[in-house]
Amino acid sequence: MVKILLSLVPALLIGTSAAGAAGAGGAAKAKVPERVWARQMIPGYWSLRLENVQEELKLTDQQKEKIQQISEEYQQQIRQGYQQDWAKFREMSAEDRKKKYAELAEKRKKQTAAAGKQVEEVLQPQQLEALKMIELRIRGAAALRNPKIVEKLGLSEKQKQQLRKNQEKLTKKIQQLQRKSGKKTLDLLTPEQLDKLKQLHAEGYRAIRAQSQ
């Protein structure tokens, strides 16, 4: 149960952060509020949600508004597609479900590529190049998990092996930090709040099971 509760901590932290941002007051009308960007999905260029990245790229208010619109339309497509494509999912056979998974994966891939292309058209050439470098910088070592990047860099087999070892060590450290941070967060709760959290988790789990049946 402790592990389950720890898995809820990130959501709690995000929810707290969002609530705090919402209470901070609205931004000027011409600007896109940070609390809106925080929950937007920017296809292909997720770092565009970050205010410091927007500042580094020197995005204009008009560019921000266009990118936000692209993001909202993309999310709307995903939501509508989910409702339409999965309406009869429970009635499908295992084989039909497998085909549907592949079909939806390809559909999502095309939607993401199209939306990403729209984002690129909003940016100036120098902004796009700078954004790609920022994406690479933010992802850091994680970028080397991409086979295409590894291939372009021409890493030797020895380098690949060492890279895998480093990534495994990093993953373990991250998991340890998450558990430690999660435990500290749960320790802040009173026994009554902890019981309420357990109840909320149980209710959410039952809802998910009901949807999958």
C-alpha positions in Angstrom: 0.0 0.0 0.0 2.9 2.4 0.8 4.3 1.9 -2.7 0.8 2.6 -4.2 0.5 5.8 -2.2 4.0 6.9 -3.1 3.0 6.6 -6.8 0.3 9.2 -6.1 2.7 11.8 -4.7 3.7 13.3 -8.1 0.1 13.9 -8.9 -0.5 15.5 -5.5 2.5 17.8 -6.0 1.3 18.8 -9.5 -2.1 19.5 -8.2 -0.8 21.6 -5.4 1.4 23.5 -7.8 -1.4 24.1 -10.2 -3.7 25.3 -7.4 -1.0 27.7 -6.2 -0.6 29.1 -9.7 -4.3 29.5 -10.2 -4.5 31.6 -7.1 -1.6 33.9 -8.1 -3.8 36.1 -10.3 -4.2 36.4 -14.1 -1.6 37.7 -16.5 -2.0 40.5 -18.9 -4.6 39.8 -21.6 -2.0 39.7 -24.4 0.0 37.0 -22.7 -0.6 33.3 -22.3 -0.7 32.6 -18.5 2.0 30.2 -17.2 -0.7 28.1 -15.5 -2.2 27.4 -18.9 1.1 26.5 -20.6 1.8 24.1 -17.7 -0.9 21.8 -18.8 -0.6 22.2 -22.6 0.7 19.5 -24.8 3.1 20.8 -27.5 3.5 18.0 -30.0 7.1 17.2 -30.7 8.4 20.1 -28.6 7.4 19.6 -25.0 9.9 22.1 -23.7 7.9 25.0 -25.2 5.6 24.7 -22.2 8.5 26.1 -20.0 8.4 29.8 -19.5 12.3 30.1 -19.4 12.4 28.3 -22.8 9.9 30.8 -24.3 12.0 33.6 -23.0 15.2 32.2 -24.3 13.6 31.8 -27.8 12.2 35.3 -27.5 8.7 34.2 -28.5 6.3 37.0 -29.3 2.8 37.0 -27.7 1.4 36.2 -31.1 3.6 33.1 -31.4 2.6 32.0 -28.0 -1.1 32.3 -28.8 -0.7 30.4 -32.1 1.2 27.6 -30.4 -1.4 27.4 -27.6 -4.1 27.1 -30.2 -2.2 24.3 -32.0 -1.9 22.5 -28.7 -5.6 22.9 -27.8 -6.7 21.6 -31.2 -4.3 18.7 -30.9 -5.7 17.7 -27.5 -9.2 18.0 -28.9 -8.4 15.7 -31.7 -7.0 13.2 -29.2 -10.0 13.4 -27.0 -12.5 13.0 -29.8 -10.5 10.2 -31.3 -10.5 8.4 -28.0 -14.3 8.7 -27.6 -15.0 7.6 -31.2 -12.3 4.9 -31.7 -12.8 3.2 -28.3 -16.6 3.3 -28.2 -16.9 -0.4 -29.1 -13.6 -1.6 -27.7 -15.2 -3.9 -25.1 -17.1 -5.7 -27.9 -13.9 -6.4 -29.9 -12.1 -9.7 -30.0 -8.5 -9.9 -28.9 -7.3 -10.0 -32.5 -9.5 -6.9 -33.4 -8.1 -5.1 -30.3 -4.6 -5.8 -31.4 -5.4 -4.3 -34.9 -7.1 -1.3 -33.3 -4.0 -0.6 -31.1 -1.7 -0.6 -34.2 -4.2 1.5 -36.1 -4.5 4.1 -33.3 -0.7 4.2 -32.8 -0.3 5.1 -36.5 -3.1 7.6 -36.3 -1.6 9.3 -33.2 1.8 9.3 -34.9 0.4 11.2 -37.9 -1.5 13.6 -35.7 1.6 14.4 -33.7 3.7 14.9 -36.8 1.1 17.2 -38.3 0.8 19.3 -35.2 4.6 19.4 -34.7 4.9 20.7 -38.3 2.4 23.5 -37.5 4.5 24.5 -34.5 7.6 24.6 -36.6 5.9 26.9 -39.1 5.1 29.4 -36.3 8.8 29.6 -35.3 11.5 31.6 -37.1 14.3 29.4 -38.5 16.8 30.5 -35.9 14.2 29.9 -33.1 13.6 26.4 -34.4 17.3 25.5 -34.4 17.7 27.0 -31.0 14.7 25.0 -29.8 16.1 21.7 -31.1 19.3 22.4 -29.2 17.3 23.2 -26.0 15.4 19.9 -26.4 18.7 18.1 -26.7 20.2 19.9 -23.7 17.1 19.3 -21.5 16.9 15.6 -22.3 20.6 15.3 -21.8 21.7 11.7 -21.5 18.1 10.5 -22.2 18.6 11.7 -25.8 21.2 8.9 -26.2 18.5 6.4 -25.7 17.2 7.3 -29.2 18.7 4.7 -31.6 18.8 7.3 -34.4 20.9 9.7 -32.3 23.2 6.8 -31.3 23.6 5.8 -35.0 24.3 9.4 -36.1 27.0 9.8 -33.4 28.6 6.6 -34.5 29.1 5.2 -30.9 31.2 2.1 -30.6 29.9 -1.1 -29.0 32.0 -0.3 -25.9 30.5 3.1 -25.7 27.0 1.7 -26.0 27.7 -0.8 -23.2 29.0 1.9 -20.9 26.0 4.1 -21.8 23.6 1.4 -20.8 25.4 1.0 -17.5 25.3 4.7 -16.8 21.6 4.8 -17.6 20.8 1.9 -15.3 22.7 3.6 -12.5 20.8 6.9 -13.2 17.4 5.1 -13.2 18.2 3.5 -9.8 19.2 6.8 -8.3 16.0 8.5 -9.6 13.9 5.7 -8.2 15.6 6.0 -4.8 15.1 9.8 -4.8 11.4 9.4 -5.7 10.8 6.9 -2.9 12.6 9.1 -0.4 10.8 12.2 -1.6 7.5 10.4 -1.6 7.9 9.1 1.9 8.7 12.6 3.2 5.6 13.9 1.5 3.4 11.3 3.0 4.9 12.0 6.4 3.5 15.5 6.2 -0.1 14.1 6.2 -2.1 13.4 9.3 -3.4 9.9 9.9 -6.9 11.1 8.8 -5.5 12.6 5.6 -3.6 9.4 4.9 -6.7 7.3 5.3 -8.5 9.7 3.0 -5.8 9.3 0.4 -6.1 5.5 0.6 -9.8 5.9 0.1 -9.4 8.1 -3.0 -6.9 5.7 -4.5 -9.3 2.8 -3.9 -12.1 4.7 -5.6 -9.9 5.6 -8.5 -8.8 2.0 -8.9 -12.3 0.7 -8.9 -13.3 3.2 -11.5 -10.5 2.1 -13.8 -11.4 -1.6 -13.4 -15.0 -0.8 -14.2 -14.1 1.0 -17.4 -11.9 -1.9 -18.5 -14.6 -4.6 -18.0 
